[in-house]
Amino acid sequence: MQGMSFEQFYAGFGFKYFTAAEILTKGTSHVDPDDPGFGLNTDPPPELWWNIIATVRALEWLRADIDEPISLLSGYRSPAYNKAIGGAAVSQHMNFTALDFYAKSKSPGFCFNRLKYFRSQGGFTGGLGLYSWGVHVDTRGVNKDW
């Protein structure tokens, strides 16, 4: 991976629904000058790139299942950015295993339950968080819901 961009790395997986740029979304706090997290996020370091692949696979499944666009809100978070926005001290976003998202017209609860089903079928192992604004999904290696 030395000398390779994330875009080149990511292209090798042939994902259908999510671009490398979407996966590298830095979050709304990063671009809001009035937010404590403004300008603090970075791209993930290359040693973490492999970590996001299983999470993207889970979202690719969901996107095909619900047959409508999914908007990504947050991917990798640098430790400084995560702290500034009040993220969990051991956030999976800092490991680049997590994505926060919402679907165009499906409720967060619907998406959460579809991913919970996919996980129960062996689709991935990880966490699912249900929020009013959307869903958190990660591939931490153990199942956890909140």
N, C-alpha and C positions, 0 to 999 in steps of 0.2 A: 504494500500500500504506500510505500515511500514514493513521494513525488506524484501521487494520485490525488485528485480532488474528490470530495465527497460525491459530487455529481457523477464522476466516472465510476466510483465504487458502487454507488446506488444503481446506476444504469445496468449493471451486470445482473441484477435480479429480475428485470423485466416486469416490474410492477405495473399494473394497468391503470390504477385510479389516482395514485398520489405521486407527485413529482418530488424530486430532491429538494427543490425550493420550499415546497409545503412542509416537508419533514423538518427542514431547518428553521421553521418559523420561530421567532424569538419572543413572541408574546406581546400583548398590548401594552404592558407596563414598560417594556423596553423602548417603545416609540412615543410614549406620552411624556412630554417635557414636565408635566406637573406631578409625575409619579416618582416615588423614591427609587424605583428600578430603572429609571430612564438611562438608556445607553450602557447598562451594566452587563447585558447578556453577550455571549460569544457563540461562535459555532463550536460544536463538540470536538474534542481532540480525536485524532485518528484512532487511537487505541480504544475508543468507545464506539466506533462506528458499527461494529458487528452487533452490538447490544440492541439496536433498534429494529433489526430485521424481523424478529418474531412478532414484535408489536405491530409493525406495518402489515405483516401477513394477517394478523387478527383483524385489522381495520379493512384490509382488502376484502376479507370474507364478508364483513358486515356491509361494506359498500355494495357488493354484489347481491347480498341477501335483501337489503332494503331497496335497492334499485333507485337511489337518489343521492345527490351530492352530500358529502360530509366536509365540514370546514374544520380545519385544525387550528387550535387556539394556542397551544403551548407544546413544545417538544423539549429539547435540551435546555437546561438552565445551568449557567455557571454558578459556582457556590456564592459569589458576591450578589448576583442577581436573585438567586433563590432566597437568600437572607433578607435582602431589601424588600422583597414582596411578601415576606412572611410565610414562605414555603416550609414544609416539614423539614426538620433538621437532617433527616436521612431520606430526603425525597428521591424517588426513582427517576425523576427528571434529571438529576445531577449524574445519574448513571447512564443516561440516554436509553432507558428502557420504557419510558412513559410518553404518552400523548394524551392531551386533553382535546376534546372535540364536541361538536354538535352537528346534528343532521338538519337538513333544510326544513322538513315538515314532520319528522317523526319526533316524538317526545324523548327527552333524556331517559325516562323510565323504559320506554320501548327498546331503545338502543342498548341500555344496560342489560335488560333481560335477554335480548338476542345474543349479546356477547357472553352472558352467563351460560346460556344454552351451548354455544360454540365451545366454551371452556369445558363444560361437562362432557362434551363429546371428544375431548382430547385435543381440541384446537390450539390451546395454549395453556400455560400455567402462569398465573399472576393475579394482580389486583384489579378490582373494579370499584370505582367510586362514583356514586350518583349525586349530582348537584342540580340545582335549579337551572343553571346555565348550560349544562351538558354532562359529559361523562369523562372520567379518567380511566384509561386502560394502561396496564403495564405488564411486563413479563419478568417479574422478580424471581420466579422459580417456585413460589409457594402461592396458594390461592388465598385471597383475602378480599372481603367485601366491606364497604362502608357507604 
